């Protein structure tokens, strides 16, 4: 998929393969993790209804289980990235160490989004398809297969900068591509993680005892 999309969109965007393929592959791999974890997290309590009725374990365990499963899948998918970097002759820099806090922040944000959407989707059974459609929309709005420089500055300011998923990708993709993510990306993602955890825990604390009845 990386090869086919890279060839087509690389030529359409007039981007050198040495620059576009690492950008594309990193974005696709990380987006697959984010979208899959959120989509599966939305149905985490519904799919575990049998266990919820029979076992007395913390409800957040089911969301964590989804996150762990998708992290393992990510570890399998990530093996394509060194191959791409080797093929295009791109080497890593010391900025790669920003990848560690960056991925941790991504995990935190995906966790609280999955937790909240899981509760809402358990209560309102039409919600999983809505969450899936929203994620699909953000796939097209987020620079994954297209690059921000392909847009006019005005359009980029309207679509790219306010997009939280763009900043989530940047704090991981930037270190892989050799540059340090911007301060704005760190500010938005860390702020979203802190505020999201506080609000999601309050939301979860209020409704966690009702999940067993909703499933």
N, C-alpha and C positions, 0 to 999 in steps of 0.2 A: 504493500500500500504506500509506504514511504517513497519507494522508487517511482511508482506510477504517478502519484500526485506531484512528486518532486519534478519529474520531467515535464509534465503538462503545465503546472502553475509556475514553475521556474522559468519556462519560456514565455508564458503569458505575462508574467511580471518583469521579464527581462532581468532576472536575477542570476548571478553566477551560481553554479551548483555548489561551489565550495562554501558559499555563505547560506544559501537557501536550504540545502538538505539538513544541516545540523539544526537550523531554526525550526524546520518542519518536524523533524523526527522528535526533538525534545518536546515541542508543543503537543504533538499527537500522543506521545506516550503519557505525558502528565495529564492531559485532558481525558484520556481514556480512564485513568485512575480516578480523577475527580468526578467525572460524570457517572461512572459505574458505581462508585461508593455512594453517591447521593441517591441515585435511582434505586439501588438495592437497599439502602438505608431507609428509604421511604416505605418499603414493604417489609422491613425487618421484623416488626412485631406481628404483622399479619402472617408471615410465613412461619413464624415460631409460635403460632397460637397453641399448638399441642403442648409444647414445652412450658409455655407460660401457665397453662391450666394445671400442669402436673408438678412443676418444680418451683421452689421458692428461692429464686436467685435475683440479684439486682437487675432491674429492667434495662439499665444502660449496658448490660453485658451483651445484649443482642445487637446493639449498635456497634459496640467495640468489635464483636465477632465479624461483622460486615467489613469494618475498617481493616482488620487484620487480614482477612481473606483477600481483599483487593490490594493490600500492600504486598502480599506474597505474589500475586499476579503481576504487579508492577515490577517486582524483582526479576520475574521471568522476561517481561517485555523490555526491560532496560538493557538487555544484552545486545540489542540491535544498535544502541547508541555508540559504543566503542567501535563497532564495525563501520558505521557511517563516518565517524571522525577519522578513522584510519583511511577509508577510501578517499575522502576529500583532502586528506593531509592536514587536518586542523589539530593542533596540540592544545592541551589544557594549560591553564595559568594558575597562579596562586589564588585567584579569585574563586576557584572551585570550592574552597573551604566555606564560602558563603552558602553553599548548597545545604550544609547541615542545619543551620538555624532556619533557612528558607523552607526546607521540606518539613521541619517540625511545625512551622507556622501553618503550612498547607494542611497538615494532619489535623491540627486543632480546629481550623475553620471547617474542614470537611466533616469533622466529628459533630460540631454543634449544629451545622446545617442538617446533617442526617438525623440527628436526634429530634430536632423540631419537626422536620418533615415526616419522620416516622410516626410521631404522635398525631399530627394532623391527618395523615393518610390512614391511620388506624380508625380515627373517629369519622372521617369523611372518605368513603371508599372510592369516590371519583377522583380524589386528589392525586394518586400515583400517576395517572395519565397526564394530569395538568403539570405536575413536577417534571415529567419527562419532556413535555413540549417546551417548558421554560428552559430546560437545560439545552435542548436542541436549538432554540433561538439564540442562546448565548454562545453556542458553538460557532454560529455564523457571525455574531457580533464581536467575537474575540479573535485577535490576531493569532491564528493557528496555521491555517493554510494560506493566509495572505499576510502581508507585512504592513505595519503602520505607515511607512513612508509612501505606500501606494495611494493613500488618501490625501486630500487637501488638508492643510493645517486646521481649517475650521471644522471639517468633518471629523478629523482625528480628535479634536478637543471635545466634540459632542459624543463620540462613540467610544473612543479608546480610553481616554483619561478617567472618565467616571465609572468604567467597567471594572468591578472588583475582581472578576476572573482574570482579566488581563494582568493585574498586579500580582495575583497568586501565581500565574505562570512566570512572570518576570523574575520573582525572587528565587526561582529554581532555574529557569532557562538562562538568565543572565550569567550566573557563575559557570554554567556548562559552556556557554559561548565565549567566555573569557572576559566579561565585564561585570562590574559591581552594580547591582540593582540600584535604582534611584532612591533617594530618601523618601519621595512621595510613595513609592511602592511599599517600602518598609512601614511607613506611617499608616497607610490604609490597611494593610494586611494585619499588622499587629493590633491596630485599633479595632478592626473587625473581630479578631480572635478574642480580645479581652471583653469587649462589649457583648459579643455573641455568646461567650461562655456564661457570663453573668445572667443574661436574659434567658438563655436556654435552660440553665439550671433552675431558675425561678419558675419557668414554664413547666419544666419536667417535674419539679417538686410538687406543683399544684395538681398535675394530672396523672402522675405515674400510677397511683392506686386505682385509677379507672381503666387502665389499659386492659387488664384482665377481663373486664366486663365488656369492653368494646370488641375484643377479638372473638 
